[in-house]
Structure formats: C-alpha cells, structure tokens
Amino acid sequence: MDNLQTQGISLPRLGLGTFRMQGDTCRAAVESALALGYRHIDTAEMYANEEPIGAAIAASGLARRELHVTTKVWHENLAPDAIRRAFDASLDKLKLDHVDLYLVHWPSKGMNLPAIFETLMKLREQGRTRAIGVANFTTALLKTVVEEIRAPIACNQVEYHVMLDQTKLRHYLTAHAIPLVAYCPLAQGRVASDETLIAIGKKHNASAAQVALKWLLDQDGVAAIPKASRRESQQANLDALKVKLDDDDRKKIAGLPKDRRCVNPAFVPAWD
C-alpha cells in the first residue's frame, strides 16, 4: 500500500470510508478491513459510529502506530469550545489517546477561521491529533486557511471520481503539496453501470469500479476512501491497486461527463 507523506504523517492512499455504517455492522466491517490489511479508517462525529470503530480497533490487536484514524468535527460545532468538546467526545468514543488526522467536516457560514485553526493547532501541539485538515473546502476557503492563516493543512477531503471534475481545486492543492482525499470515489455505485468503464474493465479483467478507483489512485497526491461494508467489496477495492491503466484508458475516462455531484446538502459552500 502506497502512503502519502503530509504534515508529518503517513497517509495510506486507500482507506475505508464508514459513512452510514452503524453499530455491529460497522464494527464487523472495520474488523474485516483491518484483517485484510487496511490501515486507514475514516469516520466523523456526524456518522455516529466512532464507538463501534473504536471497538473494532481494540479487537484487532494492531499496534496503534500501524493505524491511521481520521475523524471530523461537524459544521455546527466550529466555535472553539465546541470543537474541544466534540474532539474530546470523539476520542472517548474511539477509545484512543490521539487521532492521526482531525478535519473540519464542512465549512459554515459566518465561521471564524482564525479561531477554528488556532484551536485545531493547539490540539496538534498537545499531541492529541497528529495532523489537522479540512473537508469540502473550496479553493477560495483554502487560500484563506493556507495563505493568510498559514495553518498546516494535511489534506482536503472532497467528493472526487470519474464523473466529477475537480481540476481547479486539484491545481491549487498540488501547488501547495496538499493531498486530496477522495470520498464517494465510486460515485455512490454509479460507476458500476457505466459502459465505458465496464469495457475498460473487461480489457483488464477488472470491474468498472476497480477501473474508477485505480484512475483516482494513479493521480499524484490523491488518496481514496471508498465505503465498503462487505469483505468481498473491501477485497475488490484492494485488488484495484493491481490494475494497470494505459493512456487509451485514461483518454476514454477523460471523455466521460464530469458534472455528476452525489453529495450536495443545503448548507454547502458555492462550489468552484
């Protein structure tokens, strides 16, 4: 498994997303993923599954240093005191003494970015999170955080897949050596029925989903966190790492429509 080096941490490029996984199902999924060799687990306070994830980590017997755990603070909790309370609650539920990466889950209107990042940087200085970052931040918001506040951002986690163009955002992130962590990398299952991806997959004895995932992971500075609750799906995602796409494949993928956004809640920022 390749890792991305960012702000003092080593981020496995393929992780397990856990949105909408709950209770025993979530615990079993994380236990399965860890047994298969996953070492990057992504969660958030909003997912309400940090407790089963913590239980799965404890049951795995893996040394803490072998794991990368990301969690996030919800956009309604971005005042400094609320961030600290949310962070303490997340750590308690995960039964960990630190996380590897703590993200602002979504920007919110009227948020005080300097105060937010002062709070996050204190958590980092205290060793309670090894790194900090953002999710769903636009290029304009990133410029404020990176160039004005000068916060040590370890990643921007955003929706990214073969059906959504993120060129402008990627240019900014690449220029500042900030990884992009792609959520919904399989467009919530939509890639599976795409005829172009199916045809490319047949050429490589792979599925359309494996083609879509490898297309992402072939890009410099990109990690992906597909959600997969079944062991077979988790293994298939790992096997995507073996697919070798060629220039003709990439040209065909480049020709796909790139305007399909799967996650667009009412409170989103104005996208790039």
C-alpha positions as YAML, in Angstrom:
chain: A
units: angstrom
residues:
- id: 1
  name: MET
  ca: [0.00, 0.00, 0.00]
- id: 2
  name: ASP
  ca: [1.42, 3.38, -1.03]
- id: 3
  name: ASN
  ca: [1.32, 6.20, 1.50]
- id: 4
  name: LEU
  ca: [1.21, 9.97, 1.05]
- id: 5
  name: GLN
  ca: [3.55, 11.98, 3.27]
- id: 6
  name: THR
  ca: [1.87, 15.14, 4.54]
- id: 7
  name: GLN
  ca: [2.50, 17.40, 7.54]
- id: 8
  name: GLY
  ca: [4.44, 14.75, 9.43]
- id: 9
  name: ILE
  ca: [2.00, 11.88, 8.90]
- id: 10
  name: SER
  ca: [1.96, 8.93, 6.51]
- id: 11
  name: LEU
  ca: [-1.48, 8.59, 4.94]
- id: 12
  name: PRO
  ca: [-2.34, 5.24, 3.29]
- id: 13
  name: ARG
  ca: [-3.69, 6.04, -0.18]
- id: 14
  name: LEU
  ca: [-6.55, 3.55, 0.08]
- id: 15
  name: GLY
  ca: [-8.70, 3.75, 3.17]
- id: 16
  name: LEU
  ca: [-12.11, 2.62, 4.40]
- id: 17
  name: GLY
  ca: [-14.96, 5.12, 4.42]
- id: 18
  name: THR
  ca: [-17.64, 4.43, 7.05]
- id: 19
  name: PHE
  ca: [-20.46, 6.93, 6.37]
- id: 20
  name: ARG
  ca: [-23.87, 5.33, 7.06]
- id: 21
  name: MET
  ca: [-22.32, 2.31, 8.74]
- id: 22
  name: GLN
  ca: [-23.75, 1.78, 12.20]
- id: 23
  name: GLY
  ca: [-23.45, -0.46, 15.25]
- id: 24
  name: ASP
  ca: [-22.46, -4.10, 14.85]
- id: 25
  name: THR
  ca: [-22.43, -3.82, 11.05]
- id: 26
  name: CYS
  ca: [-19.85, -1.06, 11.28]
- id: 27
  name: ARG
  ca: [-17.74, -2.92, 13.81]
- id: 28
  name: ALA
  ca: [-17.74, -6.07, 11.66]
- id: 29
  name: ALA
  ca: [-16.84, -4.07, 8.54]
- id: 30
  name: VAL
  ca: [-13.88, -2.37, 10.23]
- id: 31
  name: GLU
  ca: [-12.67, -5.66, 11.76]
- id: 32
  name: SER
  ca: [-12.85, -7.26, 8.30]
- id: 33
  name: ALA
  ca: [-10.99, -4.37, 6.64]
- id: 34
  name: LEU
  ca: [-8.21, -4.39, 9.23]
- id: 35
  name: ALA
  ca: [-7.83, -8.17, 8.85]
- id: 36
  name: LEU
  ca: [-7.48, -7.72, 5.06]
- id: 37
  name: GLY
  ca: [-4.72, -5.15, 5.50]
- id: 38
  name: TYR
  ca: [-6.47, -1.77, 5.52]
- id: 39
  name: ARG
  ca: [-4.68, 0.67, 7.80]
- id: 40
  name: HIS
  ca: [-6.61, 3.90, 7.10]
- id: 41
  name: ILE
  ca: [-10.04, 4.25, 8.73]
- id: 42
  name: ASP
  ca: [-12.16, 7.35, 8.14]
- id: 43
  name: THR
  ca: [-15.01, 8.43, 10.43]
- id: 44
  name: ALA
  ca: [-16.66, 11.59, 11.81]
- id: 45
  name: GLU
  ca: [-18.70, 12.67, 14.80]
- id: 46
  name: MET
  ca: [-21.70, 13.06, 12.48]
- id: 47
  name: TYR
  ca: [-21.53, 9.42, 11.40]
- id: 48
  name: ALA
  ca: [-22.40, 8.28, 14.95]
- id: 49
  name: ASN
  ca: [-20.17, 5.23, 14.58]
- id: 50
  name: GLU
  ca: [-16.97, 6.13, 16.42]
- id: 51
  name: GLU
  ca: [-17.78, 3.69, 19.26]
- id: 52
  name: PRO
  ca: [-18.04, 0.55, 17.07]
- id: 53
  name: ILE
  ca: [-14.94, 1.68, 15.17]
- id: 54
  name: GLY
  ca: [-13.05, 2.04, 18.45]
- id: 55
  name: ALA
  ca: [-14.21, -1.44, 19.48]
- id: 56
  name: ALA
  ca: [-13.02, -2.89, 16.15]
- id: 57
  name: ILE
  ca: [-9.62, -1.22, 16.51]
- id: 58
  name: ALA
  ca: [-9.26, -2.57, 20.05]
- id: 59
  name: ALA
  ca: [-10.25, -6.07, 18.93]
- id: 60
  name: SER
  ca: [-7.76, -6.05, 16.05]
- id: 61
  name: GLY
  ca: [-4.74, -6.21, 18.33]
- id: 62
  name: LEU
  ca: [-2.84, -3.96, 15.94]
- id: 63
  name: ALA
  ca: [-0.24, -1.59, 17.34]
- id: 64
  name: ARG
  ca: [-1.57, 1.97, 17.36]
- id: 65
  name: ARG
  ca: [1.37, 3.21, 15.30]
- id: 66
  name: GLU
  ca: [0.31, 0.89, 12.46]
- id: 67
  name: LEU
  ca: [-3.06, 2.60, 12.04]
- id: 68
  name: HIS
  ca: [-4.20, 5.87, 10.55]
- id: 69
  name: VAL
  ca: [-7.51, 7.14, 12.01]
- id: 70
  name: THR
  ca: [-9.28, 10.26, 10.72]
- id: 71
  name: THR
  ca: [-12.30, 11.86, 12.37]
- id: 72
  name: LYS
  ca: [-14.06, 15.18, 11.84]
- id: 73
  name: VAL
  ca: [-15.88, 17.98, 13.65]
- id: 74
  name: TRP
  ca: [-19.36, 18.82, 12.37]
- id: 75
  name: HIS
  ca: [-20.05, 22.27, 10.91]
- id: 76
  name: GLU
  ca: [-22.41, 23.16, 13.77]
- id: 77
  name: ASN
  ca: [-19.56, 22.76, 16.29]
- id: 78
  name: LEU
  ca: [-16.96, 25.17, 14.94]
- id: 79
  name: ALA
  ca: [-16.73, 27.57, 17.89]
- id: 80
  name: PRO
  ca: [-13.50, 26.89, 19.85]
- id: 81
  name: ASP
  ca: [-15.21, 25.47, 22.96]
- id: 82
  name: ALA
  ca: [-17.50, 23.33, 20.81]
- id: 83
  name: ILE
  ca: [-14.54, 21.99, 18.84]
- id: 84
  name: ARG
  ca: [-12.79, 20.96, 22.05]
- id: 85
  name: ARG
  ca: [-15.93, 19.25, 23.38]
- id: 86
  name: ALA
  ca: [-16.51, 17.45, 20.07]
- id: 87
  name: PHE
  ca: [-12.88, 16.35, 19.92]
- id: 88
  name: ASP
  ca: [-12.94, 15.01, 23.49]
- id: 89
  name: ALA
  ca: [-16.16, 13.10, 22.75]
- id: 90
  name: SER
  ca: [-14.70, 11.60, 19.57]
- id: 91
  name: LEU
  ca: [-11.52, 10.47, 21.31]
- id: 92
  name: ASP
  ca: [-13.55, 8.96, 24.16]
- id: 93
  name: LYS
  ca: [-15.78, 7.02, 21.76]
- id: 94
  name: LEU
  ca: [-12.84, 5.80, 19.71]
- id: 95
  name: LYS
  ca: [-11.05, 4.78, 22.94]
- id: 96
  name: LEU
  ca: [-7.83, 6.32, 21.63]
- id: 97
  name: ASP
  ca: [-5.36, 8.75, 23.19]
- id: 98
  name: HIS
  ca: [-4.92, 10.52, 19.84]
- id: 99
  name: VAL
  ca: [-6.15, 10.53, 16.25]
- id: 100
  name: ASP
  ca: [-3.90, 10.88, 13.25]
- id: 101
  name: LEU
  ca: [-5.97, 13.49, 11.43]
- id: 102
  name: TYR
  ca: [-8.74, 15.81, 12.60]
- id: 103
  name: LEU
  ca: [-10.76, 17.63, 9.96]
- id: 104
  name: VAL
  ca: [-13.30, 20.42, 9.74]
- id: 105
  name: HIS
  ca: [-16.07, 18.34, 8.14]
- id: 106
  name: TRP
  ca: [-17.83, 21.20, 6.31]
- id: 107
  name: PRO
  ca: [-17.36, 24.96, 6.26]
- id: 108
  name: SER
  ca: [-20.20, 27.01, 7.75]
- id: 109
  name: LYS
  ca: [-21.46, 30.48, 7.07]
- id: 110
  name: GLY
  ca: [-20.06, 33.04, 9.48]
- id: 111
  name: MET
  ca: [-17.35, 30.72, 10.81]
- id: 112
  name: ASN
  ca: [-14.31, 32.34, 12.38]
- id: 113
  name: LEU
  ca: [-11.50, 30.61, 10.50]
- id: 114
  name: PRO
  ca: [-8.60, 32.06, 12.56]
- id: 115
  name: ALA
  ca: [-10.26, 30.94, 15.82]
- id: 116
  name: ILE
  ca: [-11.05, 27.50, 14.39]
- id: 117
  name: PHE
  ca: [-7.49, 26.85, 13.28]
- id: 118
  name: GLU
  ca: [-5.97, 28.27, 16.42]
- id: 119
  name: THR
  ca: [-8.00, 25.66, 18.31]
- id: 120
  name: LEU
  ca: [-7.05, 22.84, 15.94]
- id: 121
  name: MET
  ca: [-3.38, 23.78, 16.03]
- id: 122
  name: LYS
  ca: [-3.45, 23.66, 19.84]
- id: 123
  name: LEU
  ca: [-4.85, 20.12, 19.69]
- id: 124
  name: ARG
  ca: [-1.99, 19.27, 17.33]
- id: 125
  name: GLU
  ca: [0.62, 20.88, 19.58]
- id: 126
  name: GLN
  ca: [-0.74, 18.86, 22.50]
- id: 127
  name: GLY
  ca: [-0.25, 15.63, 20.51]
- id: 128
  name: ARG
  ca: [-3.94, 14.79, 20.64]
- id: 129
  name: THR
  ca: [-4.13, 14.81, 16.87]
- id: 130
  name: ARG
  ca: [-1.02, 14.28, 14.78]
- id: 131
  name: ALA
  ca: [-2.28, 16.49, 11.96]
- id: 132
  name: ILE
  ca: [-5.22, 18.73, 11.03]
- id: 133
  name: GLY
  ca: [-7.06, 19.39, 7.80]
- id: 134
  name: VAL
  ca: [-10.32, 20.24, 6.09]
- id: 135
  name: ALA
  ca: [-13.09, 18.63, 4.09]
- id: 136
  name: ASN
  ca: [-15.36, 20.19, 1.49]
- id: 137
  name: PHE
  ca: [-13.33, 23.41, 1.32]
- id: 138
  name: THR
  ca: [-13.36, 25.42, -1.90]
- id: 139
  name: THR
  ca: [-10.25, 26.94, -3.44]
- id: 140
  name: ALA
  ca: [-11.21, 30.37, -2.03]
- id: 141
  name: LEU
  ca: [-11.54, 28.98, 1.51]
- id: 142
  name: LEU
  ca: [-8.29, 27.06, 1.16]
- id: 143
  name: LYS
  ca: [-6.48, 30.24, 0.14]
- id: 144
  name: THR
  ca: [-7.59, 31.91, 3.36]
- id: 145
  name: VAL
  ca: [-6.53, 28.96, 5.51]
- id: 146
  name: VAL
  ca: [-3.22, 28.27, 3.74]
- id: 147
  name: GLU
  ca: [-2.04, 31.73, 2.72]
- id: 148
  name: GLU
  ca: [-3.48, 34.04, 5.38]
- id: 149
  name: ILE
  ca: [-3.83, 31.87, 8.49]
- id: 150
  name: ARG
  ca: [-0.90, 29.66, 7.41]
- id: 151
  name: ALA
  ca: [-2.42, 26.59, 9.01]
- id: 152
  name: PRO
  ca: [-0.54, 23.31, 8.39]
- id: 153
  name: ILE
  ca: [-3.27, 21.60, 6.35]
- id: 154
  name: ALA
  ca: [-2.62, 17.88, 5.81]
- id: 155
  name: CYS
  ca: [-5.42, 17.31, 3.28]
- id: 156
  name: ASN
  ca: [-8.69, 18.48, 1.78]
- id: 157
  name: GLN
  ca: [-11.25, 15.67, 1.72]
- id: 158
  name: VAL
  ca: [-13.77, 16.20, -1.08]
- id: 159
  name: GLU
  ca: [-16.05, 14.30, -3.43]
- id: 160
  name: TYR
  ca: [-13.97, 13.20, -6.41]
- id: 161
  name: HIS
  ca: [-14.50, 10.48, -9.01]
- id: 162
  name: VAL
  ca: [-14.51, 9.83, -12.76]
- id: 163
  name: MET
  ca: [-17.85, 11.66, -13.08]
- id: 164
  name: LEU
  ca: [-16.87, 14.90, -11.30]
- id: 165
  name: ASP
  ca: [-14.24, 17.38, -12.40]
- id: 166
  name: GLN
  ca: [-12.02, 18.79, -9.65]
- id: 167
  name: THR
  ca: [-9.30, 20.27, -11.88]
- id: 168
  name: LYS
  ca: [-9.27, 23.78, -10.39]
- id: 169
  name: LEU
  ca: [-9.16, 22.51, -6.81]
- id: 170
  name: ARG
  ca: [-6.50, 19.92, -7.67]
- id: 171
  name: HIS
  ca: [-4.26, 22.57, -9.24]
- id: 172
  name: TYR
  ca: [-4.34, 24.59, -6.03]
- id: 173
  name: LEU
  ca: [-3.77, 21.57, -3.78]
- id: 174
  name: THR
  ca: [-0.90, 20.29, -5.95]
- id: 175
  name: ALA
  ca: [0.77, 23.72, -5.97]
- id: 176
  name: HIS
  ca: [0.75, 23.69, -2.16]
- id: 177
  name: ALA
  ca: [1.63, 19.98, -1.75]
- id: 178
  name: ILE
  ca: [-1.69, 19.23, -0.04]
- id: 179
  name: PRO
  ca: [-3.19, 15.79, -0.74]
- id: 180
  name: LEU
  ca: [-6.76, 15.37, -1.94]
- id: 181
  name: VAL
  ca: [-8.66, 12.58, -0.15]
- id: 182
  name: ALA
  ca: [-11.50, 11.45, -2.40]
- id: 183
  name: TYR
  ca: [-14.79, 10.45, -0.82]
- id: 184
  name: CYS
  ca: [-17.56, 8.86, -2.92]
- id: 185
  name: PRO
  ca: [-14.75, 7.65, -5.22]
- id: 186
  name: LEU
  ca: [-17.20, 5.25, -6.90]
- id: 187
  name: ALA
  ca: [-19.92, 7.94, -7.30]
- id: 188
  name: GLN
  ca: [-22.12, 6.06, -4.81]
- id: 189
  name: GLY
  ca: [-22.11, 2.97, -7.04]
- id: 190
  name: ARG
  ca: [-22.91, 4.79, -10.28]
- id: 191
  name: VAL
  ca: [-19.59, 3.84, -11.88]
- id: 192
  name: ALA
  ca: [-20.56, 0.15, -11.84]
- id: 193
  name: SER
  ca: [-23.05, 0.56, -14.69]
- id: 194
  name: ASP
  ca: [-21.03, 2.91, -16.89]
- id: 195
  name: GLU
  ca: [-20.47, 1.24, -20.27]
- id: 196
  name: THR
  ca: [-17.09, 2.91, -20.88]
- id: 197
  name: LEU
  ca: [-15.74, 1.76, -17.53]
- id: 198
  name: ILE
  ca: [-17.19, -1.73, -17.99]
- id: 199
  name: ALA
  ca: [-15.41, -2.02, -21.36]
- id: 200
  name: ILE
  ca: [-12.09, -0.84, -19.90]
- id: 201
  name: GLY
  ca: [-12.55, -3.29, -17.04]
- id: 202
  name: LYS
  ca: [-13.09, -6.23, -19.40]
- id: 203
  name: LYS
  ca: [-9.80, -5.39, -21.12]
- id: 204
  name: HIS
  ca: [-8.00, -5.66, -17.78]
- id: 205
  name: ASN
  ca: [-10.07, -8.47, -16.23]
- id: 206
  name: ALA
  ca: [-11.37, -5.97, -13.69]
- id: 207
  name: SER
  ca: [-14.69, -4.41, -12.71]
- id: 208
  name: ALA
  ca: [-15.83, -0.92, -13.68]
- id: 209
  name: ALA
  ca: [-15.48, 0.09, -10.00]
- id: 210
  name: GLN
  ca: [-11.88, -1.14, -9.90]
- id: 211
  name: VAL
  ca: [-11.09, 0.88, -13.02]
- id: 212
  name: ALA
  ca: [-12.65, 4.03, -11.49]
- id: 213
  name: LEU
  ca: [-10.75, 3.55, -8.23]
- id: 214
  name: LYS
  ca: [-7.40, 2.93, -9.92]
- id: 215
  name: TRP
  ca: [-7.91, 6.02, -12.11]
- id: 216
  name: LEU
  ca: [-8.02, 8.08, -8.89]
- id: 217
  name: LEU
  ca: [-5.12, 6.33, -7.18]
- id: 218
  name: ASP
  ca: [-2.91, 6.75, -10.25]
- id: 219
  name: GLN
  ca: [-3.04, 10.52, -9.74]
- id: 220
  name: ASP
  ca: [-0.27, 12.19, -7.76]
- id: 221
  name: GLY
  ca: [-1.34, 13.39, -4.34]
- id: 222
  name: VAL
  ca: [-4.71, 11.61, -4.33]
- id: 223
  name: ALA
  ca: [-6.00, 9.13, -1.74]
- id: 224
  name: ALA
  ca: [-9.44, 7.47, -1.73]
- id: 225
  name: ILE
  ca: [-11.77, 6.20, 0.98]
- id: 226
  name: PRO
  ca: [-14.44, 4.00, -0.64]
- id: 227
  name: LYS
  ca: [-17.15, 2.80, 1.71]
- id: 228
  name: ALA
  ca: [-17.37, -1.00, 1.71]
- id: 229
  name: SER
  ca: [-19.14, -2.99, 4.38]
- id: 230
  name: ARG
  ca: [-18.79, -6.44, 2.80]
- id: 231
  name: ARG
  ca: [-15.48, -8.29, 2.85]
- id: 232
  name: GLU
  ca: [-15.77, -9.09, -0.86]
- id: 233
  name: SER
  ca: [-16.10, -5.40, -1.73]
- id: 234
  name: GLN
  ca: [-13.21, -4.46, 0.55]
- id: 235
  name: GLN
  ca: [-11.00, -7.07, -1.15]
- id: 236
  name: ALA
  ca: [-12.12, -5.91, -4.61]
- id: 237
  name: ASN
  ca: [-11.07, -2.36, -3.73]
- id: 238
  name: LEU
  ca: [-7.66, -3.61, -2.60]
- id: 239
  name: ASP
  ca: [-7.34, -5.60, -5.83]
- id: 240
  name: ALA
  ca: [-7.95, -2.40, -7.81]
- id: 241
  name: LEU
  ca: [-4.38, -1.46, -6.90]
- id: 242
  name: LYS
  ca: [-3.17, -4.19, -9.30]
- id: 243
  name: VAL
  ca: [-4.99, -2.78, -12.35]
- id: 244
  name: LYS
  ca: [-2.67, -1.14, -14.90]
- id: 245
  name: LEU
  ca: [-4.50, 1.52, -16.93]
- id: 246
  name: ASP
  ca: [-2.91, 2.77, -20.16]
- id: 247
  name: ASP
  ca: [-3.09, 6.09, -22.00]
- id: 248
  name: ASP
  ca: [-6.01, 4.92, -24.13]
- id: 249
  name: ASP
  ca: [-7.98, 4.01, -21.00]
- id: 250
  name: ARG
  ca: [-7.27, 7.41, -19.45]
- id: 251
  name: LYS
  ca: [-8.31, 9.17, -22.67]
- id: 252
  name: LYS
  ca: [-11.65, 7.36, -22.66]
- id: 253
  name: ILE
  ca: [-12.20, 8.20, -18.98]
- id: 254
  name: ALA
  ca: [-11.34, 11.85, -19.69]
- id: 255
  name: GLY
  ca: [-14.19, 11.86, -22.22]
- id: 256
  name: LEU
  ca: [-16.82, 10.91, -19.66]
- id: 257
  name: PRO
  ca: [-19.19, 13.70, -18.48]
- id: 258
  name: LYS
  ca: [-17.68, 15.28, -15.35]
- id: 259
  name: ASP
  ca: [-20.68, 17.08, -13.83]
- id: 260
  name: ARG
  ca: [-22.21, 14.44, -11.55]
- id: 261
  name: ARG
  ca: [-22.09, 15.56, -7.90]
- id: 262
  name: CYS
  ca: [-23.52, 12.99, -5.47]
- id: 263
  name: VAL
  ca: [-23.24, 14.95, -2.20]
- id: 264
  name: ASN
  ca: [-24.82, 18.40, -2.20]
- id: 265
  name: PRO
  ca: [-26.58, 19.22, 1.11]
- id: 266
  name: ALA
  ca: [-28.39, 22.53, 1.58]
- id: 267
  name: PHE
  ca: [-25.57, 24.08, 3.61]
- id: 268
  name: VAL
  ca: [-22.77, 23.55, 1.05]
- id: 269
  name: PRO
  ca: [-20.45, 26.38, 0.03]
- id: 270
  name: ALA
  ca: [-20.54, 27.77, -3.53]
- id: 271
  name: TRP
  ca: [-18.50, 25.08, -5.29]
- id: 272
  name: ASP
  ca: [-15.58, 26.01, -7.54]
...
